[in-house]
Structures are given as structure tokens and as C-alpha cells.
Amino acid sequence: MLTLSGVGKRYPTGDRALKDIELTLPKGQVMALIGPSGAGKSTLIRCVNRLVEPTQGSIRLEDTELTKLSGHKLRHARRSMGMIFQEYALVDRLTVMENVLSGQLGYVGFWRSFLRRYPQEAVVEAFRLLERVGLPHAIDKRADALSGGQRQRVGIARALLQSPKLLLVDEPTASLDPKTSRQIMRLIRELCAERELAAIINIHDVALAQQFADRIVGLRAGEIVFDGLPSELDSEMLTTIYGEEEWDTTPEPMDDEAADDAPVDPPYARVMSSIEAGAVR
Ligand SMILES: Nc1ncnc2c1ncn2[C@@H]1O[C@H](COP(=O)(O)OP(=O)(O)OP(=O)(O)O)[C@@H](O)[C@H]1O
């Protein structure tokens, strides 16, 4: 349903953030995008909905060539792409319900939404979605009174209110604790399955990506260096994606007593233990 062919991005500074990206995402597939800082993950996600302009190549969403759109047609196409951000991007002084309804902005027009007059069916659907994401009790709360996990649930409900075909998710768990991160990833995964929604999730936590994605794409310096199943992502592949320097944190051998007290690099340990255990859904 989404096809990127020969997509490249060169920023005005000269940085080549993406080089010749070839990617096809079928309906309903949850794809995790991993890679070191600066690899181009956010740029790729933002090129799809044209928050960043690709400088090369074609991006097709079903029958629509997205790179050629402008004005009204671009706004229309963006409605079919729900965006979920790392920092939730909620309006703090508005209620949960109002934040969710702001997902209708593309449909009802700025002034109508500004004046907070939403169609009845949008309000009914927003109630349903807030129930589905586990927040029926928080409808009238102000967004700034919510926890990080609750805010992310509001962000998910808001993205779904526009009935997208595709979810673009940028570091959804970056500010959350491990348990809440898992709950959010599980929720996104379940919603994609229920609605046959495809998703691209930019995520730093490799273990989470392995547990909740159908497919993992590894970017390094703007190029795809891995595209496969979570179970295929072994330590050799991780080294290819992240590089020896960052990845090989194995300390010098030490005696047993010293080894017991030694600090373990948590991300490395977590990823390796999850690989050894196999990806558990
Ligand atoms: N607005 C910009 N202007 C110039 N260069 C940029 C801009 N945004 C990103 N870049 C550059 O493009 C490259 C890719 O950045 P991008 O933010 O897409 O990487 P990322 O993989 O998402 O990184 P992170 O995981 O740290 O968010 C980097 O070299 C970055 O410096």
C-alpha cells in the first residue's frame, strides 16, 4: 500500500540524510525502523507525509503519488496518514476529548475546529476510541494532568480519529518507563491488527521492536542495511546497523568477583537477552 522508490533527501546544509531508499509496506504490516542517531529514521518518516520534502524518488500511497501533491490535495492525502509523536504534541490546556477531536482538523476546517464545533459522529467516534485506548474516565481532564502513558494514548486516539490507512509513529516510547512502553507498543500493534493499518515506527529500543513488529528495517547513514524478520536480527546484524564502535561494549576479561560488581550496559544486555530468548509477542 505504501511504496518508496529511489527516495533520497539532501538537506540544504548538504547532509544526505537518505540515499536511494526502496521500501514496500503491505496493508496491515507493522514495521519498526531502527538505527543509530542520525541514521535518517525521522527524515524517512517525515518524507512520507511531506513534513520534510524528499529531494529524489517516488512515494506512493495506494494510487497516489505523494511527492507531486501540493495545497488541498496534499492536505487531503495527509488525512490518510496518522502521525503519533514522541512528545505527544497535545494542547495542554485543552481536555482529552478536545485533543482527540483536534484529529478532525483536516476534515472540519480550521475555524470550525477552532470554535470547537465538531460533527456529532466525530464526537461519538472519539468516545469510542477513548474507551478503546483505556481512557474513558479521563475525557474531561486537561491534557497537562495526564501521565506520559496516558498522553500517548490520547495521541493514538487522535491519530485514529481521522481513520488513517497508515500510521507514522516517531519514537512513541522515548519518554516512557519500560512497562508503559510495552503497553503502548502492544496497543499500537493491536489497533493495527484490528483496523488492518500499516505502521512505520521509528524506535530506539531494539528489544521492543523485536517483540512488537512484524518486520524490522535497519538504517545506517541514510541507507537500508537490514530488512527482515525480528528473529533474523542477530548480533552480527546489529553490528552492521549500529557499528562496531557503539555496539561492542564487552569489557576486558576480569576475575569473577570483580565481574559480579561490574555495571552492565543495559540496552546491550537487554537486546542480547531478548535475542537469545527469541522474539516473544
Ligand atoms: N532540518 C535539518 N537540516 C539539516 N540537516 C538535518 C535536518 N534534520 C536532520 N538532519 C540531518 O539528517 C541526518 C538524519 O537525521 P534524522 O533526524 O533523520 O536521524 P534519526 O535517525 O531520526 O536520528 P535520531 O535517532 O537521533 O532522532 C543527520 O545527519 C541530521 O544531522
The ligand as an ORCA input file, in Angstrom:
! r2SCAN-3c Opt
* xyz 0 1
  N      16.487     20.149      9.401
  C      17.674     19.616      9.128
  N      18.630     20.345      8.493
  C      19.817     19.798      8.197
  N      20.167     18.532      8.466
  C      19.276     17.761      9.099
  C      17.984     18.270      9.459
  N      17.291     17.249     10.084
  C      18.130     16.200     10.095
  N      19.308     16.490      9.513
  C      20.435     15.585      9.322
  O      19.983     14.453      8.619
  C      20.561     13.262      9.164
  C      19.456     12.316      9.616
  O      18.764     12.907     10.714
  P      17.459     12.222     11.342
  O      16.963     13.147     12.405
  O      16.530     11.826     10.267
  O      18.091     10.909     12.006
  P      17.451      9.915     13.071
  O      17.882      8.541     12.664
  O      15.992     10.128     13.201
  O      18.199     10.350     14.403
  P      17.680     10.294     15.930
  O      17.506      8.842     16.230
  O      18.786     10.916     16.693
  O      16.403     11.067     16.004
  C      21.501     13.712     10.276
  O      22.795     13.822      9.725
  C      20.974     15.066     10.661
  O      22.002     15.895     11.144
*
